[in-house]
Amino acid sequence: MAVVARNHNGQDLPADWSYSLAWFLDLYGSATEAGRLDGALAECATHMIALGTGEGEAAAPVEDIGYALWRCSRSPKLIGDLRRESLR
């Protein structure tokens, strides 16, 4: 309840909050929260894409990419999405 309430308030959320919300909704969310889960997954994908767009000096540090991948690994749905994208 606290996770959903914090997300609903939308205040003081960390930049990587979408990973926490996706993880929680993936494991404990109901079918009525599928829209919220899809939104959180889309935000995670946008964040991951942004990490991979830079080259040279503009590239994201490997630590940032590793942290994002670690956050993804907590959600079975995010893992599946990431695997499907990497096989394309």
Secondary structure, 3 states (H helix, E strand, C coil): CHHHHHHHHCCCCCCCHHHHHHHHHHHHCCHHHHHHHHHHHHHHHHHHHHHCCCCHHHCCCHHHHHHHHHHHCCCHHHHHHHHHHHCC
